[in-house]
Amino acid sequence: MRIASLVMRVPPPHLDAAAGALGAIPGVQVHARDSATGKLIITVEDGPGYSTADSILAAHKVPHVLSATLAYEYSEDDAPPAGEPSSLHRPPALGAPSCH
């Protein structure tokens, strides 16, 4: 799973059109907009058939987008199959002291 948050800059007269185009990109959600400054806050999440990188590139290509600034990024390996321990509960490496 990967999630990113970006601040998009758009000329204020084109804010609504850009927000609509951004919201149509897979994994993109528009969370906030400032019509005075032309800023949009979006999140991008990966999903089946597309990656955050694909969606961020598509967001850069939306007409009237002047810039996109990465504000936050989170990445985590996919959850392990049922019955396998998660990465947070692995046994210590051979020879490593236990923390318990």
C-alpha positions in Angstrom: 0.0 0.0 0.0 1.2 3.5 -0.9 -0.3 6.8 -0.1 0.9 10.3 -1.0 -0.5 13.7 -0.4 0.2 16.6 -2.7 -0.4 20.3 -2.9 -1.4 21.3 -6.4 -1.2 24.8 -7.7 -3.7 25.9 -10.4 -4.7 29.4 -11.6 -7.8 30.3 -9.5 -10.2 30.6 -12.6 -9.4 27.0 -13.5 -9.7 25.5 -10.0 -13.0 23.7 -10.5 -12.0 22.2 -13.8 -8.7 21.0 -12.5 -10.3 19.5 -9.3 -12.8 17.6 -11.5 -10.0 16.2 -13.7 -7.9 15.3 -10.8 -10.8 13.5 -9.1 -11.3 11.4 -12.2 -7.7 9.9 -12.0 -7.7 6.4 -10.4 -6.7 6.6 -6.7 -6.9 10.4 -6.5 -9.2 12.3 -4.0 -9.5 16.0 -3.7 -9.7 16.9 0.0 -9.4 20.7 0.1 -9.3 23.7 -2.2 -8.5 27.4 -1.8 -10.1 29.5 -4.5 -8.1 32.6 -3.5 -4.7 31.0 -4.0 -5.5 28.2 -6.4 -4.3 25.4 -4.2 -5.8 21.9 -4.1 -4.9 19.2 -1.5 -5.1 15.7 -3.0 -4.3 12.3 -1.8 -3.1 9.5 -4.1 -3.5 5.8 -3.2 -2.4 2.8 -5.2 -4.9 0.1 -6.2 -5.4 -2.8 -8.5 -4.0 -2.0 -12.0 -2.4 1.4 -11.2 0.3 2.8 -8.9 0.7 6.0 -7.1 3.5 7.0 -9.5 1.1 6.5 -12.5 -1.6 8.7 -10.8 0.9 11.4 -9.8 2.2 11.6 -13.3 -1.4 11.8 -14.6 -2.1 14.6 -12.1 0.9 16.6 -13.4 -0.6 16.4 -16.9 -4.0 17.8 -15.9 -4.6 21.0 -17.9 -3.8 24.2 -16.0 -1.8 22.5 -13.2 1.2 24.7 -12.6 2.9 22.6 -10.0 2.6 19.7 -7.7 4.4 19.5 -4.4 4.7 16.2 -2.5 3.7 16.9 1.1 3.6 13.3 2.5 4.3 9.8 1.4 3.7 6.5 3.1 4.6 3.0 1.9 4.0 -0.4 3.4 4.4 -3.9 2.1 1.2 -5.7 1.4 -0.3 -7.6 4.3 1.0 -11.1 4.6 -1.2 -14.1 3.7 -3.5 -15.3 6.5 -1.7 -17.5 9.0 1.7 -15.8 8.4 3.1 -13.4 11.0 3.1 -9.7 10.1 6.3 -7.8 9.7 5.9 -6.3 13.1 5.9 -9.7 14.9 8.8 -11.5 13.2 11.1 -13.5 15.5 14.5 -11.8 16.1 17.3 -12.5 13.6 19.6 -15.4 14.5 21.9 -14.3 17.2 20.1 -11.0 17.9 19.0 -10.4 21.5 15.3 -10.5 22.1 13.6 -7.3 23.2 11.1 -9.2 25.4 
